[in-house]
């Protein structure tokens, strides 16, 4: 009887989950002539665009993970401290609202913010020596820019989730720490943050998976800067170029698979280090 | 109000009362917290405030005036008309496309995932554990990773360029099934269903008359995540459709080609000015912003945490 209930979902799972995953594997290990072993992968390793793209994505990810972890935890702790209910709710909503812009719209918003000609923070930009949009988006700044955009859109959701987790901590535990003379700072470091460990690991996993797929941000900046930001900046942009510029679906699939495997491997580090699957 | 809620409140009230006798160190911490909270509130809000004001100004005003000056209603109307006229109202067409893609997917997602999550939680059937495990694993695969093979599948089926090539992949939403599964396993007991079964209700009747009336919160939750994610998805429709079939998220980035400030060499005679582009950006997320405003209570409650907990 359960079969009827799961039939439509199972069909979707097979067609859009399992089949594409298998198909990608087949494509990655074959070429027009048949089985190709690791040839497609070797071809990608030797592509002059590959390693720079790896470096670009990796530096963005490293920067983002650190900033995201530090400030999401800090802001969740702060919001949790606010004792007036409605102020807390307003603060959480304010932090959350840029999430509505996730994707292309957030990059469009930041195009304006990064252009000293119209930016509300043009004073800040010029004081850092950026007098035009093209100067702001020079290569060295890009990991920072992508980190800021990703944090702007994504932080709020995690602040709310961490806040929910903090509410789940038994207030007596915190009260006991306070009675023992622990201040806000010590309570946070000794009691609250250790209890958030799982959630932090979970956030890291989700951010790694999403961040490794960087595409729309460099693509839009590339369109807007007339190629000052290269169109092969990130790995997913290479996936796109392989498939549609070079017509090399096999190379494209191999690159997708590599990206997937690496991000799953990195994610599993956080899963095990963070004890994500441990029972409480 | 639950016992925990009350306990949280009293614990906080105590904390507040004691604040009056805090030493200088605690006060410094509090001032530091306040400063950080305000700094980030500005960081999150200033871009949105700017975006709300920009369409009320002309390009010239935007370049020369204070960034937070308020323009006029007439200018807003003029910008709106100029945006509507751009390529014969292509912005409205693309918003319509987005609504079709995200809305169509929303319906299929709900029809597929609510019964599936229900069955996984409350019915014993062969392959249940396998389906659950597969769902969890597939949930970890970022949706951009499989876009190329899905594109090739769609191309083999002759569906590339049609609305189905976007709607169908959008409808596969394992996270929704997982949320429904968690919801039903924690809120509906098997005993309740068995009681209905003993009363002679068939499986469909049990689902429809017992489970569905209880499912409203999870339908809203799955609907919310599906809609927001699909409306803002860029990568998949960018592969699948072209030209006038683009959803609005792709459309606004295509408009950049006609913005002289970003593209000085553009030979096109059609020109999109900054305020018009800002208005297009704002319109492109308006439906999601509205959904956010209406779901504001559950968004800030931290309730989502319960749903995400494995």
Interface residues (C-beta under 8 A of the other chain):
Chain A: X1 X2 X3 X4 X5 X6 X8 X9 X10 X12 X13 X15 X16 X17 X18 X19 X20 X21 X23 X24 X27 X71 X74 X75 X78 X79 X81 X82 X83 X89 X91 X92 X93 X94 X95 X96 X97 X98 X99 X100 X101 X102 X103 X104 X105 X107 X108 X109 X110 X111 X112 X113 X115 X117 X118 X119 X120 X121 X122 X133 X152 X155 X156 X157 X160 X161 X163 X164 X165 X167 X168 X171 X172 X174 X175 X178 X183 X184 X185 X199 X202 X205 X209 X210 X212 X213 X215 X216 X219 X220 X223 X224 X225 X226 X236 X239 X240 X243 X249 X252 X253 X256 X259 X260 X263 X264 X267 X276 X277
Chain B: X4 X7 X8 X10 X11 X12 X13 X14 X15 X16 X18 X25 X26 X29 X30 X33 X36 X37 X40 X41 X43 X44 X45 X46 X47 X48 X49 X50 X51 X54 X62 X63 X67 X68 X108 X111 X112 X113 X115 X116 X118 X119 X120 X123 X124 X125 X128 X131 X134 X135 X138 X140 X141 X142 X144 X145 X146 X148 X149 X150 X151 X152 X153 X168 X169 X171 X172 X174 X177 X203 X207 X228 X232 X233 X234 X235 X239 X249 X250 X252 X253 X256 X257 X259 X261 X262 X263 X264 X265 X274 X277 X278 X281 X284 X285 X288 X289 X291 X292 X296 X299 X300 X301 X302 X303 X304 X305 X306 X308 X310
